[in-house]
Amino acid sequence: MQHHRHSRASTDEDMLLFSVQDRSSEDSKVDNRDASRYSIDSISKDHKTANETFDEQDFEQFSEDPTLLQASQESPFVSPSVRQSSNRSSKQSTLRTQSINVLWILAWYLFATFLSVYNKWMFSEKYYNFQYPLFVTSTHMLVQFTFAGLTLLAMPHLKPKKRPSVQNYLYKVCPCAVATSLDIGLSNLSLKTITLSFYTMCKSSTLAFVLIFAFLFKLEKPRLKLIGIIVVITAGVLLMVSDETDFVVAGFLEVMAGAVLGGLRWSLTEILLRKESLGLSNPCASIFYLAPVQGLVLIVISGIVEGYFNIFRSAFFLTFQEGLHTMLVILVGGVLAFLMIMSEFFLIKRTSVLTLSVCGIFKEVATITVSAIVFGDKLTIINVMGLCVTLCGIGMYNWLKFHERQSEPIEVGQERYIEEDMPRRTQLYSLVAESTPMLLVDNDYDDQDDDNSESDIELHSNARPLSHT
């Protein structure tokens, strides 16, 4: 009889474990956290019925699930030693995750800051004085295209399952690539005459143009909040410009033209990505498709504006050794740009778009600080005030988008669901000119889940009811 009770308890335990693991079922009407706590308590009772103990070995099956782990802390049937062990394991896991995230943030800061300093050092008359930024940028596109192709070969899981058709490539991908190439080219061209700190402050106005083009293309509905953000950013830029000590009209016009084109290219990116999946689900695929067009556009413009005769007859290519040294210096910038883009991607996969946006604000401050230290850029109080106002406007936009995203439900039949474990596709806006337009994903993304629908949201069976607390 005792053996029968023991067998029945084990059977009940297996059934309860199965119900916990299958908690994503559409027919489940119990909140995940409550169901997890109930399952743990029930399993503990069954163990006691079978004259067994609920110890660390039994608890290991729950340690990898945050929901079960949290529920176990509140269960009266879990012994203090097991609870203490789980707390220690949870803290170690959290610390490890946060440490890895910090390393990715630092890597992104490092590559982005080095790239900005490199560009200024490369094109400034006071330093390396290579006066052909369009040629350099076109070479960077070739470097990025090569590294993207090699990465796709080495990591097959990054290969997109879909490819853009010829028509889509010509009418959707190419316009975005052209706007991106002009943005990067003009931005680098401005560094010949203006300081890196002033360049960074002016480029921070790109968000205002992103919103303006979003209004024009009907990607955003004009609202007082968004219009207010544009006004705040514009006021900050005017403050920064009004008291710039090293103001150069040509450089200012070039960087502002780059900011306008930056707003255009991010809006074109959103249009492109809203229509359908074109295989731009990761930076390697994006670079692989966009870089050839970007490089071609910049090579043509470089030949017209800078002249290949002037480039290859300059002091940088007089001898074979000088030419080799110059090309190696140019290639370094392409490698830095590729590493920066990849660090952006992996950071967003581990954290969220909001994390990258907030870190981006501090990165602009870090770039200006480094510029002041390395190049001796001078900032006045009004410059700093203007920068603070502009960054405040960017922060307001990030907060607004995050708040809207968190509060937006998905209607399914008679119930309201929000996404939990499903991948969330979000187009990333970046202040860095060299950032590649791409469809970034908060969680791991599998192209196999794509279909031909134009909807950006797919409903999965692991969605959970929206909490009404």
C-alpha positions in Angstrom: 0.0 0.0 0.0 2.9 2.3 0.9 4.6 1.5 -2.3 1.3 2.4 -4.2 1.1 5.8 -2.5 4.8 6.4 -3.3 4.1 5.5 -7.0 1.0 7.7 -7.1 3.0 10.7 -5.5 5.7 10.3 -8.1 3.1 10.3 -10.9 1.5 13.4 -9.5 4.9 15.0 -9.3 5.6 14.3 -12.9 2.3 15.6 -14.0 2.8 18.8 -12.0 6.3 19.2 -13.4 4.8 18.8 -16.9 2.2 21.5 -16.1 5.0 23.9 -15.0 7.1 23.3 -18.1 4.0 23.7 -20.4 2.8 26.9 -18.7 2.8 28.7 -22.1 -0.2 26.7 -23.2 -3.1 28.9 -24.6 -5.6 27.1 -22.4 -3.7 28.0 -19.2 -5.7 30.6 -17.2 -3.4 30.8 -14.2 -0.8 33.5 -13.8 2.7 32.2 -14.4 4.0 33.2 -11.1 1.1 31.8 -9.1 1.2 28.6 -11.1 4.9 28.2 -10.5 4.5 28.7 -6.7 1.6 26.2 -6.6 3.7 23.7 -8.5 6.7 24.0 -6.2 4.5 23.8 -3.1 2.7 20.7 -4.5 5.9 19.0 -5.4 7.2 19.6 -1.9 4.0 18.1 -0.4 4.3 15.1 -2.6 7.9 14.6 -1.5 6.7 14.7 2.1 3.9 12.2 1.4 6.5 9.9 -0.1 8.7 10.3 3.0 11.3 12.2 0.8 13.0 15.5 1.3 13.0 18.5 -0.9 16.7 19.3 -1.0 19.3 21.0 -3.3 19.3 18.1 -5.7 15.5 18.4 -6.3 15.8 22.2 -6.4 18.3 22.2 -9.3 15.5 21.7 -11.9 14.0 25.1 -11.0 17.3 27.1 -10.7 17.5 28.0 -14.3 13.9 29.4 -14.5 13.7 32.9 -13.0 9.9 32.6 -12.5 10.2 29.3 -10.6 13.2 30.5 -8.7 11.4 33.6 -7.5 8.3 31.6 -6.5 10.4 29.1 -4.6 11.7 31.9 -2.3 8.1 32.5 -1.1 7.2 28.8 -0.7 6.9 27.6 2.9 7.9 24.1 2.0 11.4 25.0 0.8 14.0 24.6 3.5 16.2 27.6 4.6 19.3 25.9 3.3 17.8 25.4 -0.1 16.5 29.0 -0.1 19.9 30.3 0.9 21.6 28.2 -1.8 19.1 29.5 -4.5 19.7 33.1 -3.4 23.4 32.7 -3.7 23.0 31.1 -7.2 20.6 33.8 -8.3 23.0 36.6 -7.2 25.9 34.9 -8.9 23.9 34.5 -12.1 22.8 38.2 -12.0 26.3 39.4 -11.3 27.7 37.4 -14.2 25.0 38.7 -16.6 25.6 42.3 -15.5 29.3 41.9 -15.8 29.0 40.7 -19.4 26.7 43.5 -20.2 29.1 46.1 -18.8 31.9 44.6 -20.9 29.8 44.9 -24.1 28.9 48.5 -23.1 32.6 49.3 -22.6 33.5 47.6 -25.9 30.9 49.8 -27.7 32.2 52.9 -26.0 35.8 52.0 -26.8 35.2 51.3 -30.5 32.9 54.2 -31.1 35.1 56.7 -29.3 38.2 55.4 -31.0 36.5 55.7 -34.3 35.5 59.3 -33.7 39.0 60.2 -32.5 40.5 58.3 -35.5 38.3 60.3 -38.0 39.3 63.6 -36.5 43.0 62.6 -36.3 42.9 61.3 -39.9 41.3 64.4 -41.6 42.5 67.3 -39.5 45.3 69.6 -40.8 46.9 69.6 -37.4 47.4 65.8 -37.3 47.6 63.1 -40.1 46.1 65.6 -42.6 44.7 63.1 -45.1 42.4 65.5 -47.0 40.3 62.9 -48.8 37.6 61.7 -46.4 35.2 60.5 -49.1 37.9 58.1 -50.5 38.6 56.9 -46.9 34.9 56.3 -46.2 34.5 54.3 -49.5 37.4 52.1 -48.5 35.8 51.6 -45.1 32.7 50.3 -46.9 34.8 47.7 -48.7 36.4 46.6 -45.5 33.0 46.2 -43.7 31.6 44.3 -46.7 34.6 41.9 -46.6 34.3 41.4 -42.8 30.5 40.9 -43.0 30.9 38.3 -45.7 33.5 36.4 -43.8 31.4 36.5 -40.6 28.4 35.1 -42.5 30.6 32.3 -43.8 32.0 31.6 -40.3 28.7 31.9 -38.5 26.0 30.3 -40.8 23.2 30.9 -38.2 23.5 34.7 -39.0 22.7 34.1 -42.7 19.2 35.5 -43.5 16.6 33.0 -44.7 15.3 35.6 -47.2 16.9 37.8 -49.7 15.6 41.0 -51.3 14.4 40.7 -54.9 16.0 42.8 -57.6 13.1 45.2 -57.5 13.1 45.5 -53.7 16.9 46.0 -53.7 16.7 48.8 -56.3 13.7 50.6 -54.9 14.0 50.0 -51.1 17.5 49.1 -50.2 19.4 51.4 -52.5 17.7 54.6 -51.5 18.5 53.8 -47.8 22.1 53.0 -48.8 22.6 56.2 -50.7 21.3 58.4 -47.9 23.5 56.5 -45.4 26.6 56.9 -47.6 26.0 60.7 -48.0 25.4 61.0 -44.2 28.7 59.3 -43.4 30.6 61.1 -46.2 29.5 64.6 -45.2 30.0 63.9 -41.5 33.6 62.8 -42.1 34.1 65.7 -44.5 33.1 68.2 -41.8 35.9 66.9 -39.5 38.5 68.6 -41.8 37.4 72.0 -40.5 35.5 71.7 -37.2 36.4 70.3 -33.8 35.3 66.8 -32.8 33.3 68.2 -29.8 31.4 70.7 -32.0 30.8 67.9 -34.6 29.4 65.6 -31.8 27.1 68.4 -30.5 25.8 69.2 -34.0 25.2 65.5 -34.8 23.0 65.2 -31.7 20.4 67.2 -33.6 19.8 64.2 -35.9 16.9 63.0 -33.8 15.0 66.2 -34.6 15.3 65.5 -38.3 14.3 61.8 -37.7 11.1 63.0 -36.2 10.5 65.6 -39.0 10.9 63.0 -41.7 8.8 60.6 -39.7 6.0 63.2 -39.9 6.5 63.7 -43.6 6.4 59.9 -44.4 3.5 59.4 -41.9 5.6 57.1 -39.7 4.6 59.2 -36.7 1.6 61.2 -36.1 2.4 64.8 -35.2 1.9 65.2 -31.4 2.6 68.0 -29.0 5.1 65.8 -27.1 7.1 65.0 -30.2 7.0 68.6 -31.5 8.1 69.7 -28.0 11.1 67.4 -28.3 12.1 68.9 -31.6 11.8 72.4 -30.1 14.0 71.3 -27.2 16.7 69.8 -29.4 16.7 72.8 -31.7 17.1 75.2 -28.8 20.0 73.1 -27.5 21.7 73.2 -31.0 21.2 77.0 -31.2 22.8 77.4 -27.8 25.8 75.2 -28.8 26.3 77.1 -32.1 25.9 80.6 -30.7 29.0 80.4 -28.6 31.3 78.1 -30.6 34.8 79.4 -30.4 36.1 77.6 -33.5 33.1 78.1 -35.8 33.6 77.3 -39.5 30.7 77.9 -41.8 31.6 75.2 -44.3 32.1 72.6 -41.7 28.9 73.5 -39.9 26.9 73.3 -43.1 28.5 69.9 -43.9 27.7 68.4 -40.5 24.2 69.7 -40.5 23.6 68.4 -44.0 24.8 65.0 -42.6 22.4 65.3 -39.7 19.5 66.0 -42.2 20.5 63.0 -44.3 20.8 61.0 -41.1 17.2 61.7 -40.3 16.3 60.8 -43.8 18.2 57.5 -43.8 16.7 56.3 -40.5 13.2 57.1 -41.7 13.9 55.2 -45.0 15.2 52.4 -42.9 11.9 52.2 -41.0 9.9 52.3 -44.2 12.1 49.5 -45.6 11.7 47.3 -42.5 8.0 47.9 -42.0 7.2 46.6 -45.4 8.6 43.1 -45.1 11.6 41.1 -44.1 14.3 41.6 -46.6 17.0 39.7 -44.8 18.3 42.7 -42.8 17.8 41.0 -39.4 21.4 41.4 -38.2 24.2 43.8 -38.9 26.3 41.4 -41.0 23.4 40.9 -43.4 22.7 44.7 -43.5 26.3 45.5 -44.2 26.5 42.8 -46.8 23.6 44.3 -48.8 24.1 48.0 -48.1 27.9 48.4 -48.2 28.4 47.8 -51.9 26.0 50.6 -52.9 27.4 52.9 -50.2 30.9 52.2 -51.4 30.0 52.8 -55.1 28.3 56.1 -54.3 31.2 57.4 -52.3 33.8 56.2 -54.9 32.0 58.1 -57.6 31.6 61.3 -55.5 35.2 61.0 -54.3 36.4 60.9 -57.9 34.4 64.0 -58.8 35.1 66.1 -55.7 38.5 64.9 -54.5 40.0 63.5 -57.8 41.9 60.2 -58.0 44.8 62.0 -59.6 45.1 64.2 -56.5 44.8 61.3 -54.2 47.4 58.9 -55.6 49.8 61.7 -56.5 49.8 63.1 -53.0 52.6 62.6 -50.5 50.8 59.7 -49.0 51.4 57.5 -52.1 54.7 58.7 -53.4 56.5 55.4 -52.7 55.3 51.9 -52.2 56.1 52.0 -48.5 54.2 55.2 -48.0 51.2 53.9 -49.9 51.2 50.6 -48.0 51.4 52.6 -44.7 48.6 54.9 -45.8 46.3 52.0 -46.8 47.0 50.2 -43.5 46.0 53.4 -41.6 42.8 53.7 -43.7 41.9 50.0 -43.1 42.1 50.5 -39.3 39.1 52.8 -39.5 37.1 50.3 -41.4 37.9 47.6 -38.8 36.9 50.0 -36.0 33.6 50.8 -37.7 32.8 47.1 -38.2 33.6 46.2 -34.6 31.5 49.1 -33.3 28.5 48.0 -35.3 28.9 44.4 -34.1 29.2 45.5 -30.5 26.0 47.5 -30.9 24.2 44.5 -32.1 25.4 42.1 -29.4 24.7 44.7 -26.7 21.1 45.1 -27.9 20.6 41.4 -28.0 21.7 41.1 -24.3 19.9 44.2 -23.0 17.4 46.4 -24.9 17.0 49.3 -27.2 16.4 51.6 -24.2 19.8 50.5 -22.6 21.6 51.3 -25.8 19.8 54.7 -26.1 20.7 55.7 -22.6 24.2 54.5 -23.0 24.4 56.5 -26.2 23.6 59.7 -24.4 26.5 59.1 -22.0 28.7 58.1 -25.0 28.2 61.5 -26.5 29.4 63.1 -23.3 32.4 60.7 -23.2 33.3 61.6 -26.8 33.3 65.3 -26.0 35.3 64.8 -22.9 37.9 62.7 -24.8 38.0 65.3 -27.5 38.7 68.0 -25.0 41.6 66.0 -23.5 43.1 64.7 -26.7 42.6 67.6 -29.1 42.3 70.4 -26.6 38.8 71.4 -27.7 37.4 74.4 -25.7 33.9 74.4 -24.4 32.1 77.4 -23.0 29.4 77.4 -20.4 26.8 78.1 -23.1 28.1 75.2 -25.2 27.7 72.9 -22.2 24.2 74.2 -21.5 23.2 73.6 -25.1 24.6 70.1 -25.0 22.6 69.4 -21.8 19.4 70.7 -23.3 19.9 68.6 -26.5 20.7 65.4 -24.5 17.6 66.2 -22.3 15.5 66.2 -25.5 17.0 62.9 -26.6 16.3 61.4 -23.2 12.7 62.6 -23.3 12.2 60.9 -26.6 13.7 57.6 -25.3 11.5 57.7 -22.2 8.4 58.4 -24.3 9.1 55.5 -26.7 9.9 53.2 -23.9 6.7 54.1 -22.0 4.6 53.7 -25.2 6.2 50.3 -25.9 5.6 49.0 -22.4 1.9 50.1 -22.3 1.0 48.9 -25.8 -1.1 45.7 -25.6 -1.9 43.2 -28.3 -5.5 42.3 -28.8 -6.2 38.6 -29.3 -9.8 37.5 -29.3 -11.3 38.5 -25.9 -8.0 38.7 -24.1 -5.2 41.2 -24.1 -1.7 39.9 -24.3 1.8 41.3 -24.2 4.9 39.7 -25.5 7.2 38.0 -23.1 9.7 35.6 -24.5 9.0 36.3 -28.2 11.6 38.4 -30.1 10.8 42.1 -30.2 11.9 43.7 -33.5 12.9 47.3 -33.1 14.5 49.6 -35.5 17.5 51.2 -33.8 18.3 54.9 -34.2 21.9 55.8 -33.5 23.8 59.1 -33.3 26.9 57.5 -34.8 27.2 58.2 -38.5 28.9 54.9 -39.2 26.1 52.8 -37.7 24.5 50.6 -40.3 20.7 50.7 -40.6 19.4 47.3 -39.4 16.5 45.6 -37.8 17.7 44.9 -34.3 16.1 42.3 -32.0 15.8 42.5 -28.2 15.9 38.7 -27.9 17.4 36.0 -30.1 15.7 36.1 -33.4 15.2 33.3 -35.8 14.5 34.2 -39.5 12.5 31.0 -39.8 9.7 32.7 -37.9 9.3 35.2 -40.7 6.5 35.0 -43.1 5.3 37.3 -45.9 3.0 39.3 -43.7 3.7 43.0 -43.4 3.0 42.9 -39.7 5.9 43.5 -37.5 4.4 41.5 -34.6 3.9 37.7 -34.5 1.9 36.2 -31.8 3.4 33.2 -30.0 1.9 30.7 -27.7 4.1 31.9 -24.9 2.4 35.3 -24.6 0.9 35.8 -21.2 -2.2 37.8 -20.2 -1.7 41.4 -19.4 -1.5 41.9 -15.7 -4.2 44.2 -14.3 -2.4 44.9 -11.1 
